[in-house]
Amino acid sequence: MVLGNYKQVIAARSTDQEILRGSQDGGIVTQLFAYALDAGIIDGAIVAGPSDEPFKPEPMVATTREELMASRGTRYSLSPNMSLIKEVTRSYGLDKVGVVGTPCQIQALRKGQLYPVGLRDVPDKIALAVGIFCMENFPYQSIIQLVEDHGATALENVSKLDIGKGKFWIYTERGATVQIPLKVTHKYEQPGCHVCLDYVSNLADISTGSVGTPDGWSTVFVRSDNGDDIWAKAIAAGAFETKPIDSVKPGLDLVTKLATEKITKNQKYLEARATEYGVGKALRNPYI
């Protein structure tokens, strides 16, 4: 299964207009953590927050709604959220922790829970793990080059970055839009992304991304028993508006297509690397 195991998949968006105004799409992650904070499900969450440099994420521990709101939006440069995994329980003293991360980060989180070497008292304090769809990521220097060299604008002038419809989109404060074909961006990707075989964060409690749904909405996979329980409570509390995934366009077929493309492309890379270095057969995708 290229989409991993899940209990349900739906199209959703936050019902909070303030959250939606600053979110990339449906505001799923911010709304989930905001609800979980209010309901006492988590004491705080590790999120990708802003830094002193535009569009450069910095991991932060959000323990208030205001801090969650400051972290809204997608940043296409990797935020090392797992670097705070011990600090969140020790320095911050949190007992119920939310974590958001890319597929590789959620894998690291689950490995840490299974084999908690150096993570004493951490594994049982992860109350909600939210994963985000990810095809690839970029070093911050790559973001600068894409925007300034290919987009011909200063990063300080950019209001939003997005990836969709085969393009890297740059939106400026003055209303201009620049489109860069993704074939141009490939050489700027993090090299480690080429060994990843997970597009939809298979190991998260709940995973989400904009692919498969119209603008302003997100696709949501509810995966674990814990995720199912929290999602049901959030729905009952009126935190989200939902639609059946088969009632929206482009729908789950596009998510499946992109997940398959990532696995197929990166599996070939793994096999080529295994042959080059003489280490035998590359590992097959564990999620199929």
ROKE-664498 format. One line per 3 residues: their letters; for each residue x, y, z of N, C-alpha, C. Coordinates in steps of 0.05 Angstrom, whole numbers, plus 5000, padded with zeros to 4 digits. Layout:
# residues N
a> X:Y:Z:X:Y:Z:X:Y:Z ~ ...
# end
This chain:
# residues 288
mvl> 5017:4976:5000:5000:5000:5000:5018:5025:5000 ~ 5017:5040:4979:5034:5064:4977:5025:5086:4996 ~ 5000:5084:5005:4989:5105:5023:4990:5096:5052
gny> 5001:5072:5058:5004:5063:5085:4977:5054:5096 ~ 4977:5047:5121:4952:5038:5135:4938:5063:5145 ~ 4912:5063:5143:4896:5085:5154:4867:5075:5159
kqv> 4854:5089:5177:4827:5082:5185:4807:5098:5168 ~ 4814:5122:5161:4797:5138:5143:4813:5160:5130 ~ 4804:5169:5107:4816:5192:5094:4794:5210:5085
iaa> 4798:5236:5090:4777:5256:5085:4789:5282:5075 ~ 4773:5299:5063:4781:5326:5058:4771:5343:5081 ~ 4788:5361:5090:4781:5377:5114:4794:5405:5113
rst> 4782:5422:5129:4794:5448:5135:4785:5458:5162 ~ 4801:5476:5173:4794:5487:5199:4768:5504:5197 ~ 4753:5505:5219:4730:5522:5219:4736:5549:5232
dqe> 4762:5553:5239:4771:5578:5252:4782:5596:5230 ~ 4768:5618:5225:4777:5636:5203:4804:5649:5209 ~ 4810:5654:5234:4836:5666:5241:4858:5646:5233
ilr> 4855:5621:5239:4875:5601:5232:4877:5599:5202 ~ 4855:5598:5188:4856:5596:5158:4870:5619:5145 ~ 4867:5643:5156:4879:5666:5143:4909:5665:5140
gsq> 4922:5652:5159:4951:5650:5158:4962:5623:5151 ~ 4944:5604:5145:4953:5577:5140:4958:5572:5110 ~ 4973:5551:5104:4979:5545:5076:4955:5535:5061
dgg> 4940:5517:5073:4916:5505:5060:4893:5504:5080 ~ 4888:5480:5090:4865:5477:5108:4870:5482:5137 ~ 4895:5489:5144:4901:5495:5172:4899:5471:5191
ivt> 4904:5447:5180:4899:5423:5196:4917:5421:5220 ~ 4943:5425:5216:4962:5421:5238:4957:5441:5261 ~ 4954:5466:5253:4950:5487:5273:4924:5482:5288
qlf> 4903:5475:5274:4877:5471:5287:4878:5446:5305 ~ 4891:5425:5295:4893:5401:5312:4907:5406:5338 ~ 4929:5420:5337:4944:5426:5361:4929:5446:5379
aya> 4916:5466:5366:4901:5485:5382:4878:5471:5397 ~ 4864:5453:5383:4843:5438:5396:4854:5421:5419 ~ 4876:5407:5413:4888:5388:5432:4898:5403:5457
lda> 4908:5428:5453:4916:5444:5476:4892:5452:5493 ~ 4871:5461:5480:4847:5469:5494:4834:5446:5509 ~ 4836:5422:5497:4823:5398:5509:4840:5384:5529
gii> 4865:5393:5532:4883:5381:5552:4895:5355:5542 ~ 4894:5350:5516:4906:5326:5504:4936:5329:5503 ~ 4945:5353:5498:4974:5359:5498:4979:5383:5516
dga> 5003:5385:5526:5012:5408:5542:5026:5428:5523 ~ 5035:5419:5501:5050:5436:5482:5058:5419:5458 ~ 5069:5432:5437:5076:5418:5413:5102:5428:5401
iva> 5117:5410:5390:5142:5417:5376:5133:5424:5347 ~ 5138:5449:5339:5130:5458:5312:5153:5472:5298 ~ 5149:5477:5273:5169:5493:5257:5161:5522:5259
gps> 5175:5537:5275:5168:5565:5279:5184:5583:5261 ~ 5179:5609:5263:5194:5628:5247:5222:5634:5259 ~ 5240:5645:5243:5266:5653:5253:5271:5682:5245
dep> 5295:5692:5249:5302:5719:5241:5305:5722:5211 ~ 5308:5700:5197:5310:5701:5168:5285:5692:5154 ~ 5276:5706:5133:5250:5699:5121:5250:5671:5110
fkp> 5228:5657:5116:5223:5630:5106:5243:5609:5116 ~ 5259:5616:5136:5277:5597:5148:5264:5587:5174 ~ 5256:5562:5175:5243:5552:5199:5262:5547:5222
epm> 5252:5548:5246:5267:5542:5269:5249:5527:5289 ~ 5258:5504:5298:5240:5488:5316:5234:5503:5341 ~ 5210:5501:5350:5202:5515:5375:5181:5498:5389
vat> 5178:5503:5415:5158:5489:5431:5135:5509:5435 ~ 5112:5503:5425:5089:5521:5427:5071:5511:5450 ~ 5067:5527:5470:5050:5520:5492:5025:5537:5494
tre> 5022:5556:5475:4999:5573:5475:4988:5575:5447 ~ 4963:5584:5444:4951:5588:5418:4967:5609:5402 ~ 4976:5629:5415:4990:5651:5402:5016:5640:5389
elm> 5030:5622:5403:5054:5610:5392:5048:5592:5369 ~ 5026:5577:5371:5018:5561:5348:5011:5578:5324 ~ 4998:5600:5328:4991:5617:5306:5016:5629:5292
asr> 5037:5633:5307:5061:5644:5296:5076:5624:5278 ~ 5069:5598:5282:5082:5577:5266:5067:5569:5241 ~ 5044:5582:5236:5028:5574:5213:5043:5576:5186
gtr> 5034:5560:5167:5045:5562:5140:5067:5542:5135 ~ 5071:5536:5110:5091:5516:5102:5118:5530:5096 ~ 5139:5518:5106:5166:5528:5099:5181:5504:5086
ysl> 5192:5509:5063:5202:5486:5047:5232:5481:5053 ~ 5242:5492:5074:5269:5485:5084:5265:5470:5110 ~ 5280:5448:5114:5275:5430:5136:5280:5443:5163
spn> 5261:5439:5181:5264:5448:5209:5270:5423:5226 ~ 5293:5423:5240:5301:5399:5256:5285:5396:5281 ~ 5259:5391:5278:5241:5390:5302:5249:5368:5322
msl> 5261:5346:5312:5268:5325:5331:5291:5333:5350 ~ 5304:5355:5344:5326:5364:5362:5315:5373:5389 ~ 5289:5378:5391:5277:5387:5416:5264:5365:5431
ike> 5266:5340:5421:5250:5318:5432:5256:5312:5462 ~ 5281:5315:5470:5288:5312:5499:5282:5337:5514 ~ 5289:5360:5502:5286:5385:5517:5257:5390:5524
vtr> 5238:5381:5506:5210:5387:5511:5200:5375:5537 ~ 5211:5351:5544:5202:5338:5569:5219:5346:5593 ~ 5244:5355:5588:5262:5361:5610:5262:5391:5616
syg> 5271:5407:5597:5272:5436:5602:5244:5448:5605 ~ 5226:5439:5588:5198:5450:5589:5181:5434:5608 ~ 5188:5410:5614:5173:5394:5634:5146:5385:5624
ldk> 5142:5382:5598:5116:5374:5588:5112:5344:5590 ~ 5088:5336:5597:5081:5307:5600:5066:5296:5577 ~ 5053:5314:5562:5037:5306:5538:5045:5323:5515
vgv> 5060:5311:5496:5073:5327:5475:5061:5321:5448 ~ 5056:5343:5433:5049:5340:5405:5074:5345:5388 ~ 5076:5331:5365:5099:5334:5347:5089:5335:5319
vgt> 5099:5353:5303:5093:5353:5274:5120:5349:5260 ~ 5119:5334:5238:5144:5329:5224:5139:5317:5196 ~ 5160:5318:5180:5160:5305:5154:5161:5274:5158
pcq> 5157:5259:5137:5158:5229:5140:5183:5219:5154 ~ 5207:5230:5146:5232:5220:5158:5233:5227:5188 ~ 5222:5250:5196:5222:5258:5224:5203:5240:5240
iqa> 5180:5234:5229:5161:5216:5243:5173:5188:5246 ~ 5188:5179:5226:5202:5154:5228:5222:5155:5251 ~ 5237:5176:5253:5257:5180:5275:5243:5179:5302
lrk> 5220:5193:5303:5205:5193:5328:5196:5165:5337 ~ 5185:5150:5318:5176:5123:5324:5200:5104:5332 ~ 5222:5108:5318:5246:5092:5325:5255:5099:5354
gql> 5254:5125:5360:5261:5133:5387:5243:5122:5408 ~ 5217:5118:5401:5198:5107:5420:5203:5077:5423 ~ 5211:5063:5402:5216:5035:5403:5243:5028:5417
ypv> 5263:5045:5410:5290:5040:5421:5299:5066:5434 ~ 5290:5072:5459:5295:5098:5471:5323:5101:5483 ~ 5343:5095:5467:5370:5100:5477:5375:5130:5479
glr> 5381:5139:5503:5385:5168:5507:5359:5184:5508 ~ 5337:5171:5507:5311:5185:5508:5294:5176:5532 ~ 5307:5173:5554:5293:5165:5579:5270:5184:5585
dvp> 5247:5172:5591:5223:5187:5598:5209:5201:5575 ~ 5219:5198:5551:5207:5211:5528:5186:5195:5514 ~ 5190:5169:5508:5172:5154:5491:5142:5155:5499
dki> 5136:5153:5524:5108:5151:5533:5096:5179:5536 ~ 5111:5200:5529:5100:5227:5532:5091:5239:5505 ~ 5094:5224:5483:5085:5233:5457:5055:5227:5455
ala> 5040:5249:5457:5011:5246:5457:4998:5248:5430 ~ 5011:5261:5411:4999:5265:5384:5022:5270:5364 ~ 5025:5253:5344:5045:5256:5323:5031:5262:5297
vgi> 5035:5286:5286:5022:5294:5261:5043:5295:5239 ~ 5039:5281:5218:5057:5280:5195:5048:5296:5172 ~ 5066:5307:5156:5059:5323:5133:5069:5309:5108
fcm> 5054:5311:5086:5063:5300:5061:5089:5313:5052 ~ 5107:5298:5040:5133:5309:5032:5144:5294:5008 ~ 5148:5307:4986:5162:5295:4963:5192:5299:4965
enf> 5200:5324:4973:5228:5330:4978:5230:5356:4993 ~ 5253:5363:5003:5257:5387:5018:5283:5401:5008 ~ 5287:5426:5017:5309:5441:5007:5326:5453:5029
pyq> 5352:5454:5026:5369:5470:5045:5361:5499:5042 ~ 5365:5514:5063:5357:5542:5063:5371:5558:5040 ~ 5396:5551:5035:5411:5565:5014:5398:5560:4987
sii> 5386:5536:4984:5372:5530:4959:5347:5548:4956 ~ 5333:5552:4978:5309:5570:4977:5318:5598:4968 ~ 5340:5607:4978:5350:5634:4971:5356:5635:4941
qlv> 5369:5614:4931:5376:5614:4902:5352:5612:4884 ~ 5333:5595:4892:5309:5592:4876:5294:5618:4874 ~ 5291:5631:4897:5275:5656:4897:5291:5679:4884
edh> 5316:5683:4891:5331:5706:4882:5342:5702:4853 ~ 5352:5678:4847:5364:5674:4821:5343:5667:4800 ~ 5325:5649:4807:5305:5640:4787:5280:5657:4789
gat> 5273:5667:4813:5249:5683:4816:5254:5713:4812 ~ 5279:5720:4812:5287:5749:4808:5274:5768:4827 ~ 5272:5759:4852:5262:5777:4873:5276:5771:4899
ale> 5277:5790:4917:5290:5785:4943:5271:5769:4961 ~ 5282:5752:4977:5266:5735:4994:5250:5752:5014 ~ 5260:5775:5021:5245:5793:5039:5219:5803:5027
nvs> 5217:5802:5000:5193:5812:4987:5172:5791:4983 ~ 5177:5766:4991:5159:5743:4986:5139:5741:5009 ~ 5114:5737:5001:5093:5733:5021:5086:5703:5025
kld> 5091:5687:5004:5084:5658:5006:5099:5642:4986 ~ 5107:5618:4993:5119:5598:4975:5101:5574:4974 ~ 5099:5561:4951:5081:5538:4949:5092:5519:4927
igk> 5085:5494:4929:5092:5474:4909:5066:5461:4901 ~ 5060:5461:4875:5036:5448:4865:5034:5451:4835 ~ 5019:5432:4823:5014:5432:4794:5040:5433:4778
gkf> 5061:5419:4789:5086:5417:4775:5103:5441:4775 ~ 5097:5460:4794:5112:5485:4795:5120:5492:4824 ~ 5141:5507:4826:5149:5520:4851:5139:5549:4849
wiy> 5120:5557:4866:5106:5583:4864:5118:5603:4884 ~ 5123:5627:4874:5132:5649:4891:5112:5671:4889 ~ 5101:5679:4912:5081:5701:4913:5094:5725:4927
ter> 5095:5748:4915:5107:5771:4927:5087:5789:4942 ~ 5098:5806:4959:5081:5824:4975:5066:5843:4957 ~ 5076:5849:4933:5063:5868:4915:5043:5854:4896
gat> 5039:5828:4900:5019:5814:4884:5029:5800:4859 ~ 5055:5800:4854:5066:5786:4831:5068:5756:4838 ~ 5067:5739:4817:5070:5710:4820:5091:5700:4801
vqi> 5109:5684:4811:5130:5672:4794:5127:5642:4795 ~ 5128:5629:4772:5126:5600:4771:5153:5588:4761 ~ 5164:5569:4776:5188:5555:4768:5182:5526:4764
plk> 5186:5515:4740:5181:5486:4736:5197:5469:4756 ~ 5185:5448:4766:5198:5431:4786:5223:5418:4774 ~ 5225:5414:4748:5249:5402:4736:5273:5420:4741
vth> 5268:5446:4746:5290:5464:4752:5299:5462:4781 ~ 5280:5454:4798:5286:5454:4827:5300:5429:4836 ~ 5300:5408:4820:5309:5382:4830:5338:5382:4840
kye> 5355:5397:4826:5383:5397:4834:5388:5412:4861 ~ 5368:5426:4870:5370:5441:4895:5360:5425:4920 ~ 5350:5401:4915:5338:5385:4936:5358:5374:4956
qpg> 5349:5369:4981:5366:5355:5000:5373:5328:4989 ~ 5398:5320:4988:5406:5294:4978:5393:5271:4993 ~ 5389:5274:5019:5377:5253:5035:5349:5247:5027
chv> 5335:5265:5014:5307:5261:5006:5305:5238:4985 ~ 5328:5233:4971:5327:5214:4949:5327:5185:4959 ~ 5330:5180:4985:5329:5153:4996:5303:5148:5011
cld> 5285:5167:5011:5261:5165:5027:5239:5151:5010 ~ 5225:5132:5022:5203:5118:5008:5176:5123:5020 ~ 5173:5145:5033:5148:5152:5047:5139:5180:5038
yvs> 5117:5182:5025:5107:5208:5017:5086:5220:5036 ~ 5070:5202:5049:5047:5211:5064:5049:5206:5094 ~ 5073:5204:5105:5077:5201:5134:5061:5178:5145
nla> 5069:5154:5135:5055:5130:5143:5053:5124:5173 ~ 5073:5133:5188:5075:5126:5216:5063:5147:5235 ~ 5051:5167:5224:5039:5188:5241:5012:5178:5253
dis> 5003:5191:5274:4976:5186:5283:4956:5197:5263 ~ 4962:5221:5253:4946:5235:5232:4965:5247:5213 ~ 4961:5244:5187:4979:5257:5167:4962:5274:5148
tgs> 4974:5295:5137:4959:5314:5121:4976:5328:5101 ~ 4963:5337:5079:4976:5352:5058:4956:5364:5040 ~ 4964:5382:5023:4945:5396:5005:4938:5380:4981
vgt> 4954:5360:4974:4950:5345:4949:4924:5329:4951 ~ 4908:5330:4929:4883:5315:4928:4858:5331:4934 ~ 4862:5355:4944:4839:5372:4951:4841:5399:4939
pdg> 4818:5413:4937:4818:5440:4925:4834:5460:4942 ~ 4840:5483:4931:4853:5504:4946:4838:5510:4972 ~ 4852:5513:4994:4839:5520:5019:4830:5495:5035
wst> 4834:5471:5024:4828:5446:5037:4853:5429:5039 ~ 4851:5408:5055:4874:5389:5058:4863:5361:5058 ~ 4880:5343:5049:4874:5314:5052:4884:5305:5079
vfv> 4868:5290:5093:4875:5281:5120:4872:5250:5122 ~ 4894:5237:5129:4894:5208:5135:4893:5205:5166 ~ 4873:5191:5176:4872:5184:5204:4882:5156:5206
rsd> 4905:5152:5220:4920:5126:5217:4918:5108:5242 ~ 4924:5119:5265:4926:5102:5289:4901:5104:5306 ~ 4899:5086:5326:4876:5087:5345:4876:5113:5359
ngd> 4900:5122:5367:4903:5148:5381:4893:5171:5363 ~ 4902:5171:5338:4894:5191:5319:4864:5191:5314 ~ 4853:5167:5313:4824:5164:5308:4808:5176:5331
diw> 4817:5171:5356:4804:5181:5379:4805:5212:5381 ~ 4828:5223:5376:4831:5252:5377:4816:5265:5354 ~ 4817:5254:5330:4803:5266:5307:4773:5266:5312
aka> 4762:5244:5323:4733:5242:5329:4725:5264:5349 ~ 4742:5268:5369:4736:5289:5389:4737:5317:5377 ~ 4757:5321:5359:4759:5347:5346:4735:5353:5328
iaa> 4726:5332:5314:4703:5336:5297:4678:5342:5314 ~ 4675:5327:5336:4652:5331:5354:4652:5360:5366 ~ 4676:5371:5369:4679:5398:5380:4675:5419:5359
gaf> 4672:5411:5334:4667:5430:5312:4692:5443:5302 ~ 4716:5431:5306:4741:5443:5298:4746:5442:5268 ~ 4733:5423:5254:4738:5419:5226:4712:5417:5210
etk> 4713:5426:5186:4693:5421:5165:4704:5399:5148 ~ 4689:5379:5141:4699:5357:5125:4681:5350:5101 ~ 4693:5337:5082:4678:5326:5059:4690:5299:5053
pid> 4673:5281:5041:4685:5255:5032:4706:5260:5011 ~ 4728:5246:5013:4750:5250:4994:4742:5245:4965 ~ 4723:5227:4961:4714:5221:4934:4695:5241:4923
svk> 4689:5262:4939:4671:5283:4929:4686:5308:4920 ~ 4713:5307:4923:4729:5331:4915:4748:5323:4893 ~ 4758:5343:4879:4777:5339:4858:4804:5353:4866
pgl> 4826:5341:4858:4830:5317:4841:4827:5291:4856 ~ 4825:5291:4882:4819:5266:4897:4843:5249:4903 ~ 4837:5225:4914:4858:5208:4924:4875:5196:4902
dlv> 4865:5196:4877:4881:5185:4855:4908:5201:4852 ~ 4907:5227:4856:4931:5243:4853:4951:5237:4876 ~ 4940:5234:4900:4958:5228:4923:4971:5201:4917
tkl> 4956:5181:4908:4967:5155:4902:4988:5157:4880 ~ 4983:5173:4859:5001:5177:4837:5028:5188:4846 ~ 5027:5209:4863:5052:5222:4872:5067:5204:4891
ate> 5052:5190:4909:5065:5172:4927:5080:5150:4912 ~ 5067:5140:4892:5079:5118:4875:5103:5129:4860 ~ 5101:5153:4850:5124:5165:4835:5148:5168:4854
kit> 5143:5177:4878:5166:5181:4897:5179:5154:4903 ~ 5163:5134:4909:5173:5108:4916:5189:5096:4892 ~ 5177:5097:4868:5190:5086:4845:5216:5099:4838
knq> 5216:5126:4838:5241:5141:4832:5262:5136:4853 ~ 5255:5137:4878:5276:5134:4899:5285:5105:4902 ~ 5267:5086:4896:5275:5058:4896:5297:5053:4875
kyl> 5294:5065:4852:5314:5063:4831:5341:5075:4840 ~ 5339:5097:4854:5363:5110:4865:5377:5092:4885 ~ 5361:5080:4903:5372:5062:4923:5386:5038:4910
ear> 5373:5027:4890:5384:5003:4876:5410:5011:4861 ~ 5410:5034:4849:5434:5043:4835:5457:5048:4855 ~ 5450:5059:4878:5471:5064:4898:5481:5038:4910
ate> 5463:5019:4914:5472:4993:4924:5491:4979:4905 ~ 5484:4981:4879:5502:4969:4859:5529:4983:4858 ~ 5528:5010:4859:5553:5025:4858:5572:5019:4880
ygv> 5560:5016:4904:5577:5012:4928:5580:4982:4935 ~ 5568:4965:4920:5571:4936:4924:5561:4926:4950 ~ 5538:4936:4959:5528:4927:4985:5503:4909:4982
gka> 5500:4898:4958:5477:4880:4955:5452:4894:4947 ~ 5430:4881:4951:5404:4892:4943:5395:4914:4961 ~ 5384:4935:4949:5373:4957:4965:5348:4948:4980
lrn> 5342:4960:5002:5318:4954:5017:5293:4961:5001 ~ 5274:4943:5001:5248:4949:4988:5231:4967:5006 ~ 5212:4979:4995:5194:4997:5011:5180:4981:5032
pyi> 5184:4987:5058:5171:4972:5079:5142:4977:5082 ~ 5131:4997:5067:5103:5004:5070:5085:4990:5050 ~ 5098:4975:5031:5082:4961:5010:5076:4933:5019
# end
